[in-house]
Amino acid sequence: MGLDMIPLGKPKPGFEKRFDRLYRIIQGKEKQEISFFEKLKGKKIKSKDELLEEWFSIQIQPYETIKAPKVGRDKEADEWIKNEYEKLEDKPPFDEFLTEYNGYYVIELAKEKDGVPVYFSLNEDKNVFRGQFLENCVDLIGEDLVNEAWETKLGADTLDYGNRLMEMATKIATENNLEYLKNQRTPPDTDIASMESKLHIVFSLAKWLIFYGKNGHGYEAYY
């Protein structure tokens, strides 16, 4: 199946500590604690589903951070979904179609392109980085930096990882006169095994990580 790196939501203002604590509890890194007085008031240990429900309720979704227009809210998204409807050969009633996609974020129209990778997963949303591409880069940046992609991270650690990848990629690019790859969005027209191709993957992932990390988002390593 390989690795997909899925952006996580970030905490709403004022919920940072609760967000982090819920994450640690859900991950099994911390236990729920209920005081004696809370027990007297009838408070109970929450199930994992209840913890997840609370965790998602205090999040800002990454779709908002990449400024993806939303069907039912933004005119450009409504126009996009109408065009998609017109492309269908067997058209359901338009009202039913529109209801089904109400609230859908149109990632293709997102304003913040660093959060929408060109190395995207074919099985997930288009803001999901296909981390499997990084396996081609072991000989370029080393096993440690590659393997770190398989670790789910919150915002600060995501930013740190992105900065270290960017530092490594910039050093390699400078030594090989390939600095132009840092600002090139589309993959170079070279063999996947070439240094240019591998370096572009690392630059692309570094920018993706830095974008989400600096905006408070982590990612889930899903494989």
Rosetta silent file (secondary structure, phi, psi, omega in degrees, C-alpha in Angstrom):
SEQUENCE: MGLDMIPLGKPKPGFEKRFDRLYRIIQGKEKQEISFFEKLKGKKIKSKDELLEEWFSIQIQPYETIKAPKVGRDKEADEWIKNEYEKLEDKPPFDEFLTEYNGYYVIELAKEKDGVPVYFSLNEDKNVFRGQFLENCVDLIGEDLVNEAWETKLGADTLDYGNRLMEMATKIATENNLEYLKNQRTPPDTDIASMESKLHIVFSLAKWLIFYGKNGHGYEAYY
SCORE:     score description
SCORE:     0.000 S_00000001
   1 L     0.000  -41.232  179.233    0.000    0.000    0.000 S_00000001
   2 L    85.117 -176.411 -173.612    2.816    2.435    0.819 S_00000001
   3 L  -104.074  130.052  167.093    2.798    5.659    2.787 S_00000001
   4 E  -115.999  138.708 -179.971    0.333    8.550    2.566 S_00000001
   5 E  -109.044  106.449 -170.936    0.911   11.680    4.652 S_00000001
   6 E  -101.981  120.311  179.702   -2.510   13.087    5.568 S_00000001
   7 E   -59.644  136.406  175.745   -2.722   16.649    6.971 S_00000001
   8 L   -93.287  159.488  171.492   -4.309   16.820   10.409 S_00000001
   9 L   -67.627  165.835  176.107   -6.584   19.533   11.679 S_00000001
  10 E  -118.179  157.428 -176.954   -5.154   22.186   13.980 S_00000001
  11 E   -68.010  140.427  171.298   -6.599   23.373   17.303 S_00000001
  12 L   -65.153  151.559  179.453   -9.077   26.215   17.360 S_00000001
  13 L   -52.653  131.151  179.951   -7.798   29.235   19.310 S_00000001
  14 L    93.489   -9.907 -177.797   -7.946   28.552   23.044 S_00000001
  15 L  -112.656   16.061 -174.180   -8.028   24.756   22.635 S_00000001
  16 H   -59.123  -48.648 -177.622   -4.319   24.134   22.052 S_00000001
  17 H   -66.498  -42.054  179.643   -3.630   22.303   25.321 S_00000001
  18 H   -65.827  -39.787  177.926   -6.791   20.215   25.136 S_00000001
  19 H   -57.945  -49.807 -178.401   -6.063   19.337   21.503 S_00000001
  20 H   -64.797  -40.300 -178.773   -2.557   18.095   22.360 S_00000001
  21 H   -67.270  -43.878  177.475   -3.752   16.166   25.414 S_00000001
  22 H   -60.179  -40.104  178.334   -6.562   14.459   23.504 S_00000001
  23 H   -59.643  -45.037 -178.693   -4.063   13.524   20.799 S_00000001
  24 H   -65.798  -37.435  179.289   -1.768   11.905   23.372 S_00000001
  25 H   -67.745  -45.506 -179.687   -4.668    9.997   24.957 S_00000001
  26 H   -62.075  -36.551  179.534   -5.968    8.794   21.571 S_00000001
  27 L   -78.539   -5.561 -179.611   -2.451    7.667   20.630 S_00000001
  28 L    79.401   15.910 -179.092   -2.150    5.748   23.913 S_00000001
  29 L   -91.958   -8.752 -179.937    0.701    7.946   25.136 S_00000001
  30 L  -149.876  146.438  179.784   -1.269    9.286   28.100 S_00000001
  31 L   -95.014  149.174  172.256   -4.064    7.950   30.282 S_00000001
  32 L   -69.109  139.918  178.496   -7.356    9.662   31.004 S_00000001
  33 L  -126.563  130.502  177.240   -7.510   10.917   34.568 S_00000001
  34 L  -123.419  126.901 -178.247  -10.660   11.668   36.537 S_00000001
  35 L   -72.951  165.846  179.412  -10.426   13.195   39.984 S_00000001
  36 H   -58.405  -41.743 -177.823  -12.321   11.886   43.012 S_00000001
  37 H   -71.466  -33.455  176.231  -14.684   14.872   42.905 S_00000001
  38 H   -66.063  -37.781  177.184  -15.337   14.434   39.183 S_00000001
  39 H   -63.768  -39.490  178.302  -16.276   10.800   39.864 S_00000001
  40 H   -62.172  -31.251  179.509  -18.708   11.963   42.554 S_00000001
  41 L   -82.665    0.242  176.654  -20.336   14.218   39.962 S_00000001
  42 L    91.180    9.175  178.935  -20.820   11.217   37.691 S_00000001
  43 L   -70.609  138.178 -177.144  -18.057   11.955   35.188 S_00000001
  44 L  -122.826  160.122  173.722  -16.892    8.816   33.377 S_00000001
  45 L   -62.302  133.551 -179.203  -13.945    7.748   31.267 S_00000001
  46 L   -82.352  146.824  173.750  -14.670    8.565   27.616 S_00000001
  47 L   -73.958  167.131  179.234  -14.623    5.919   24.907 S_00000001
  48 H   -62.132  -38.097  178.549  -12.215    6.319   21.990 S_00000001
  49 H   -63.095  -39.481  178.914  -15.116    7.354   19.752 S_00000001
  50 H   -68.011  -38.409  177.710  -16.107   10.054   22.249 S_00000001
  51 H   -64.155  -44.077  179.154  -12.512   11.273   22.471 S_00000001
  52 H   -63.462  -40.750  179.368  -12.264   11.446   18.682 S_00000001
  53 H   -61.059  -43.455  177.918  -15.578   13.300   18.461 S_00000001
  54 H   -66.413  -42.261 -177.963  -14.345   15.924   20.927 S_00000001
  55 H   -60.310  -45.151  179.470  -10.942   16.148   19.218 S_00000001
  56 H   -68.412  -29.487 -177.727  -12.504   16.814   15.804 S_00000001
  57 H   -70.528  -17.725 -179.065  -14.927   19.334   17.299 S_00000001
  58 L  -109.634   24.657 -178.025  -12.057   21.617   18.385 S_00000001
  59 E  -109.717  152.324  164.210  -10.205   21.519   15.051 S_00000001
  60 E  -104.637  125.862 -174.360   -9.772   23.794   12.073 S_00000001
  61 L   -74.865  147.547  179.618   -9.568   21.607    8.988 S_00000001
  62 H   -61.320  -23.476  177.320   -6.563   21.829    6.637 S_00000001
  63 H   -60.922  -33.861  177.475   -8.952   22.573    3.748 S_00000001
  64 H   -70.132  -38.405 -177.313   -9.570   25.968    5.348 S_00000001
  65 H   -68.579  -34.061  177.613   -5.842   26.626    5.697 S_00000001
  66 L   -83.726    1.434  177.465   -5.164   25.947    2.005 S_00000001
  67 L    58.567   49.693  175.101   -8.098   28.275    1.246 S_00000001
  68 L   -84.513  126.528  178.708  -10.063   25.721   -0.732 S_00000001
  69 L   -64.637  152.511 -172.168  -13.499   27.075   -1.721 S_00000001
  70 E  -118.671  130.897  178.227  -16.472   25.210   -0.316 S_00000001
  71 L   -63.617  131.771 -178.034  -19.611   24.097   -2.163 S_00000001
  72 L    92.290   -7.680  179.196  -22.644   25.868   -0.729 S_00000001
  73 L  -125.424  -40.550 -173.950  -20.541   28.715    0.629 S_00000001
  74 L  -114.371  134.725 -175.795  -18.285   30.010   -2.146 S_00000001
  75 H   -58.557  -42.830 -176.696  -19.414   31.022   -5.628 S_00000001
  76 H   -66.002  -32.228  176.410  -16.380   29.557   -7.408 S_00000001
  77 H   -70.685  -38.020  178.095  -16.977   26.184   -5.752 S_00000001
  78 H   -64.667  -39.038  177.394  -20.642   26.269   -6.773 S_00000001
  79 H   -65.973  -39.536 -179.985  -19.623   26.981  -10.375 S_00000001
  80 H   -62.441  -44.357 -177.106  -17.097   24.133  -10.250 S_00000001
  81 H   -70.509  -30.515  175.254  -19.653   21.605   -9.033 S_00000001
  82 H   -65.542  -41.208  177.836  -22.116   22.712  -11.741 S_00000001
  83 H   -64.642  -38.724  177.475  -19.454   22.082  -14.380 S_00000001
  84 H   -64.141  -38.383  178.450  -18.757   18.649  -12.885 S_00000001
  85 H   -62.803  -41.608 -177.884  -22.476   17.874  -13.050 S_00000001
  86 H   -65.908  -23.757 -179.703  -22.614   18.831  -16.736 S_00000001
  87 H   -76.668  -16.907 -176.875  -19.822   16.330  -17.480 S_00000001
  88 L   -70.845  137.782  175.848  -21.915   13.402  -16.214 S_00000001
  89 L   -78.113  -48.055  177.511  -23.477   11.130  -18.814 S_00000001
  90 L  -102.391   99.131 -173.740  -26.175    9.782  -16.486 S_00000001
  91 L   -89.309  123.635  169.412  -27.308   12.820  -14.555 S_00000001
  92 L   -74.368  171.032  174.085  -29.254   12.428  -11.299 S_00000001
  93 L   -55.227  135.235 -173.357  -31.611   15.263  -10.360 S_00000001
  94 H   -59.521  -38.343 -179.481  -29.408   18.343   -9.857 S_00000001
  95 H   -60.905  -39.658  178.586  -30.847   19.104   -6.416 S_00000001
  96 H   -66.893  -43.219  179.175  -29.890   15.627   -5.206 S_00000001
  97 H   -61.184  -45.356 -178.231  -26.399   15.967   -6.698 S_00000001
  98 H   -66.216  -38.471  178.277  -25.920   19.392   -5.102 S_00000001
  99 H   -64.272  -39.198  179.959  -27.128   18.146   -1.725 S_00000001
 100 H   -62.743  -36.601 -176.322  -24.647   15.266   -1.850 S_00000001
 101 H  -100.360    6.317  177.210  -21.717   17.629   -2.447 S_00000001
 102 L   -61.665  127.312 -177.377  -22.848   20.438   -0.153 S_00000001
 103 L    91.866   -0.869 -179.214  -19.890   21.302    2.093 S_00000001
 104 L   -74.487  130.844  177.073  -17.339   19.731   -0.279 S_00000001
 105 E   -89.158  127.362 -177.992  -13.985   21.530   -0.384 S_00000001
 106 L   -91.966   92.622 -176.342  -12.642   21.929   -3.920 S_00000001
 107 H   -64.425  -30.739  178.858   -8.925   21.321   -3.437 S_00000001
 108 H   -58.615  -24.289 -177.816   -8.287   21.854   -7.158 S_00000001
 109 H  -104.353   10.892 -178.202   -9.176   25.541   -6.597 S_00000001
 110 L   -60.262  142.988 -178.754   -7.148   26.006   -3.393 S_00000001
 111 L   -81.799  -33.219 -175.621   -5.217   29.290   -3.172 S_00000001
 112 L   -94.037   94.139 -171.970   -2.280   27.973   -1.099 S_00000001
 113 H   -72.468  -24.534  178.666   -0.503   25.652   -3.519 S_00000001
 114 H   -62.881  -21.407  178.045    2.313   24.618   -1.136 S_00000001
 115 H   -90.755    1.489  179.494   -0.350   22.649    0.744 S_00000001
 116 L  -122.425   97.730 -171.429   -1.446   20.832   -2.429 S_00000001
 117 L   -74.760  152.138  171.220    1.389   18.526   -3.569 S_00000001
 118 L   -79.076  -22.124  175.553    2.144   17.458   -7.125 S_00000001
 119 L   -96.248   66.019 -174.340    3.146   14.103   -5.602 S_00000001
 120 E   -92.952  162.441  177.914   -0.352   13.436   -4.319 S_00000001
 121 L   -79.987  139.183  177.516   -2.013   10.178   -3.367 S_00000001
 122 L   -80.758  -12.773 -176.233   -4.395    8.650   -5.886 S_00000001
 123 L  -105.743   -2.064 -176.789   -6.449    7.089   -3.068 S_00000001
 124 L  -129.863 -176.005  174.701   -6.888   10.147   -0.842 S_00000001
 125 L   -61.746  157.414 -173.257   -7.698   13.857   -1.106 S_00000001
 126 L   -77.258    0.846  171.417   -5.367   15.847   -3.337 S_00000001
 127 L   -96.427    6.933  178.373   -3.757   17.665   -0.402 S_00000001
 128 L   -90.598  125.337  179.617   -2.362   14.313    0.809 S_00000001
 129 E   -82.616  131.540  177.186    1.338   13.806    0.056 S_00000001
 130 L   -81.919   91.003 -174.937    2.248   10.384   -1.334 S_00000001
 131 H   -64.032  -17.372 -179.771    5.167    9.719    1.014 S_00000001
 132 H   -58.807  -27.573  178.241    6.078    6.544   -0.853 S_00000001
 133 H   -58.945  -28.661 -175.675    7.935    8.731   -3.372 S_00000001
 134 H   -67.258  -21.917  179.411   10.482    9.469   -0.643 S_00000001
 135 H   -62.208  -23.129  177.476   11.720    5.885   -0.701 S_00000001
 136 H   -71.816  -11.531 -168.456   13.471    6.735   -3.975 S_00000001
 137 H  -106.594   10.580 -177.474   15.555    9.307   -2.108 S_00000001
 138 H   -58.170  -43.747 -177.971   17.375    7.179    0.486 S_00000001
 139 H   -70.951  -13.794 -179.382   20.689    7.408   -1.352 S_00000001
 140 H   -91.271  -44.623 -173.932   20.284   11.189   -1.564 S_00000001
 141 H  -120.063   -4.317  177.290   19.329   12.180    1.989 S_00000001
 142 L    94.274  156.680 -175.975   19.874    9.013    4.067 S_00000001
 143 H   -65.411  -37.674 -175.140   17.632    6.464    5.759 S_00000001
 144 H   -60.772  -48.635 -179.124   17.000    8.485    8.930 S_00000001
 145 H   -67.654  -34.255  177.703   15.379   11.451    7.163 S_00000001
 146 H   -69.374  -48.296 -176.127   13.386    9.157    4.882 S_00000001
 147 H   -65.387  -25.037 -179.504   12.147    6.864    7.663 S_00000001
 148 H   -63.214  -24.211  179.514   11.024    9.830    9.760 S_00000001
 149 H   -62.668  -22.047 -178.613    8.191   10.387    7.275 S_00000001
 150 H   -83.011    9.968 -179.843    6.554    7.218    8.676 S_00000001
 151 L  -111.272  119.849  174.707    5.995    8.943   12.058 S_00000001
 152 L   -60.859  137.034 -175.774    2.747   10.827   12.681 S_00000001
 153 E  -136.461  151.523  168.943    3.545   14.355   13.925 S_00000001
 154 L   -88.453 -178.197 -169.478    1.799   17.424   15.320 S_00000001
 155 H   -53.911  -52.634 -175.441    2.473   20.941   14.052 S_00000001
 156 H   -62.234  -42.323  179.885    5.773   21.838   15.726 S_00000001
 157 H   -71.542  -31.244  175.688    7.426   18.521   14.848 S_00000001
 158 H   -64.448  -44.840  178.296    6.068   18.734   11.292 S_00000001
 159 H   -62.941  -43.303  179.809    7.672   22.165   10.861 S_00000001
 160 H   -61.613  -44.316  179.249   10.960   20.938   12.324 S_00000001
 161 H   -62.993  -44.398  178.528   11.051   17.952    9.978 S_00000001
 162 H   -61.000  -41.294  179.450   10.282   20.146    6.994 S_00000001
 163 H   -64.653  -38.779  179.562   13.039   22.588    7.905 S_00000001
 164 H   -69.192  -38.018  175.363   15.611   19.779    8.205 S_00000001
 165 H   -65.179  -41.308  179.812   14.591   18.344    4.833 S_00000001
 166 H   -63.920  -40.516  178.756   14.785   21.811    3.277 S_00000001
 167 H   -62.397  -44.889  179.602   18.259   22.376    4.728 S_00000001
 168 H   -64.743  -45.947 -178.696   19.497   19.074    3.347 S_00000001
 169 H   -63.847  -40.394 -179.872   17.906   19.624   -0.080 S_00000001
 170 H   -64.367  -40.629  178.455   19.286   23.169   -0.339 S_00000001
 171 H   -61.677  -46.914 -179.615   22.801   21.960    0.482 S_00000001
 172 H   -64.573  -42.010 -179.387   22.644   19.242   -2.186 S_00000001
 173 H   -63.144  -41.975 -179.429   21.137   21.631   -4.741 S_00000001
 174 H   -64.344  -40.661 -178.504   23.847   24.241   -4.134 S_00000001
 175 H   -69.232  -21.994 -174.516   26.618   21.671   -4.512 S_00000001
 176 L  -118.951   15.282  178.054   25.164   20.421   -7.814 S_00000001
 177 L    56.028   43.904 -178.694   23.916   23.677   -9.378 S_00000001
 178 L  -121.694   26.829 -176.041   20.290   22.560   -9.035 S_00000001
 179 H   -60.551  -26.991 -177.418   18.913   25.460   -6.960 S_00000001
 180 H   -60.188  -25.237 -177.626   16.202   26.127   -9.569 S_00000001
 181 H   -65.428  -23.969 -177.686   14.392   22.965   -8.453 S_00000001
 182 H   -61.511  -36.414 -175.877   13.437   24.597   -5.151 S_00000001
 183 H  -106.158    8.099  178.374   10.958   26.945   -6.844 S_00000001
 184 L   -93.271  119.859 -177.060    9.845   24.632   -9.653 S_00000001
 185 L   -77.155  -45.335 -176.582    6.406   23.197   -8.942 S_00000001
 186 L   -78.318  146.067  178.606    6.166   20.603  -11.726 S_00000001
 187 L   -59.383  145.198  178.295    8.458   17.540  -11.624 S_00000001
 188 L   -66.425  151.818 -178.924   11.541   17.785  -13.836 S_00000001
 189 L   -84.339   65.792 -179.091   11.431   16.002  -17.182 S_00000001
 190 L  -136.598  169.804  178.087   14.050   13.448  -16.153 S_00000001
 191 L   -62.960  145.255 -178.307   14.203    9.794  -15.167 S_00000001
 192 L   -60.317  -22.295 -179.297   12.745    9.016  -11.719 S_00000001
 193 L   -88.453   -2.754 -177.609   16.157    7.695  -10.675 S_00000001
 194 L   -75.659  157.493  176.399   17.964   10.952  -11.509 S_00000001
 195 H   -60.712  -38.548 -179.766   19.270   13.334   -8.862 S_00000001
 196 H   -59.066  -45.644 -178.897   17.016   16.066  -10.271 S_00000001
 197 H   -64.436  -47.290 -179.196   13.907   13.939   -9.773 S_00000001
 198 H   -63.444  -42.132 -178.907   14.839   12.834   -6.266 S_00000001
 199 H   -66.339  -36.550  177.880   15.808   16.336   -5.197 S_00000001
 200 H   -64.741  -37.656  176.520   12.529   17.745   -6.502 S_00000001
 201 H   -61.433  -45.541 -178.545   10.621   15.204   -4.398 S_00000001
 202 H   -65.180  -44.679  177.477   12.531   16.260   -1.274 S_00000001
 203 H   -59.821  -43.842 -177.999   12.012   19.978   -1.984 S_00000001
 204 H   -63.191  -44.086  178.710    8.301   19.382   -2.609 S_00000001
 205 H   -66.761  -41.314  179.638    7.838   17.451    0.629 S_00000001
 206 H   -58.858  -45.295  179.636    9.856   19.991    2.609 S_00000001
 207 H   -65.436  -38.470  177.970    7.653   22.851    1.364 S_00000001
 208 H   -62.640  -46.546  179.499    4.498   20.821    2.090 S_00000001
 209 H   -64.589  -44.048 -179.478    5.651   20.077    5.639 S_00000001
 210 H   -63.872  -41.566  179.293    6.755   23.658    6.295 S_00000001
 211 H   -59.193  -52.325 -177.765    3.450   25.036    5.013 S_00000001
 212 H   -69.807  -40.939 -178.714    1.341   22.834    7.255 S_00000001
 213 H   -62.565  -44.495 -178.298    3.721   22.978   10.212 S_00000001
 214 H   -69.059  -21.702  177.002    3.998   26.771   10.289 S_00000001
 215 L   -94.658    9.948  173.419    0.196   26.958   10.134 S_00000001
 216 L    89.766    5.502 -178.630   -0.177   24.638   13.129 S_00000001
 217 L   -98.805  141.575  169.207   -1.072   21.426   11.298 S_00000001
 218 L  -101.238 -162.149  176.209    0.576   18.050   11.718 S_00000001
 219 E  -146.844  153.233  174.403    0.113   14.966    9.584 S_00000001
 220 E  -100.314  127.624  174.243   -0.909   11.350   10.004 S_00000001
 221 E   -84.274  110.503 -174.921    1.404    8.733    8.541 S_00000001
 222 E  -115.274  120.508 -178.996   -1.045    6.256    7.004 S_00000001
 223 L  -153.174    0.000    0.000    0.217    2.980    5.536 S_00000001
